[in-house]
Amino acid sequence: MSSRTLTRAKRATATATALAALLAVAGCSSKAGDDEGDKEGAGGVKSGVGVSAKTINLGVLTDMTGVYATLGKSVTQAQQLYVKQVNADGGICGRKLKLTVRDHGYDPQKAVAAYTELEPDVLGFAQFIGSPFVAAVKQRVDGNKGLVLPQAWSANLLGSPYVRVVGSTYDLETINAIDFLMKEKGLKKGDKLGHVYFEGDYGENALKGSQYMAKESGLTVVEQKIKATDNDMTAQVAALKKAGVKAVVISAGPRQAASLVGVAAAGKFEVPIIGNNSAFAPQLLGTQAGPALAKNYYVASPTLPIGADTPAAKKLVADYKKAYPKDALDNGVTAGWTAASVFGEALKKACESKDLTRDGVDKALLTIDSFDTGFGVTQDFSDPKAPSSKESVILRPDKSVTGGMKVAREPGAAEVAEGYTPGA
């Protein structure tokens, strides 16, 4: 075993041990199994955990203060707006929706503790930011059966009927991103492709996509692994420039993407750079990196942007501006609204079946095979082993448009993506 492989193994073991310890401290049991029964409420509808005669309580595990604070705020506010509008229209199944929010600050200990706190009292989770944290409690979710719609797109989360990825997973998204680079940005067979990625579920799942695409398309991947606390990409840019890469994928946060693009521009390293959906925030366009981002950066997204020219997007923009006039619009708003809408649709179908238990909602979601929230991509939740879509939209930063992003390529899946099994 090489020293690099040994180091990776030690890190993986340390991470697994730490998360296992957290779960042990948090406790692996809950009162869900005791409360989930077949209580019959208004209209003969069965109910259980998180559901009363008047209320449906959903959990939100978000990041308001950590590396994804901008995303967390937008996702959460969009979901609060959804709940407010649904309740104004009479709620679902004769009950008002309620969101119970906890900020974990992208800290694993806080994330697990927050899940432990809320799980016994909510029907499920309309938001859970952080692939590693969702993965850490996945076994418990499978036992508790409370539906989780994470704002995380790791293929490692697939396979459970209770943790459902909304949109394409990071590996698929990366394949679609590289397909764009090859078809429209000059990357070709025989070239080297740089990939800067967070250690952990998010970055390493995205890396699988680039490795698969490289194998299928004759590329060579030059890897640069970073931590979520690494904000200066000077060393990574220097390494990629020295290696002679012709394009770069970044699977990290907005800060890392801004640094990467800004440092590359300052060093006259003018290659196209594309990020996964979590690697941009429109607020970056007001920073020193703004001009470089607008010139040479792209983002792969599960849906059309918030500023899309669709009736649903225009209505959401107007409603969000009215509700939060001081806050910027970004694609976190779209992601939050989409997940809340999916959960709401599952609740409506569960109500039709007169079963608002966790089991009833899980079964209801499996019947949703063609759901369109108005943002260009149809979602199919009939197969727990698959993400709800294989499509991606390629976006480009532009401060002149609503939400700071415009469409560079319409929704679609690369031919390689169509034949790829996420997480395989």
Secondary structure, DSSP 8 states (H G I E B T S, - for coil): --HHHHHHHHHHHHHHHHHHHHHHHH-S--SHHHH-S-EE-GGG-EE-TTB-SSEEEEEEEE-SSSTTHHHHHHHHHHHHHHHHHHHHTT-BTTBEEEEEEEE-TT-HHHHHHHHHHHGGG-SEEEEEB-HHHHHHHHHHHHHH---B--B---GGGTT-SSB---S--HHHHHHHHHHHHHHHS---TT-EEEEEEESSHHHHHHHHHHHHHHHHHT-EEEEEEE-TT----HHHHHHHHHHT-SEEEEES-HHHHHHHHHHHHHTT----EEE-TTS--GGGGGSTTHHHHHHHEEEEESS--TT-SSHHHHHHHHHHHHH-TTS---HHHHHHHHHHHHHHHHHHHHHHTTEESHHHHHHHHHT--SB--SSS--B--S-TTS-S---EEEEEE-TTSGGGEEEEEEEE--HHHHT--TT-
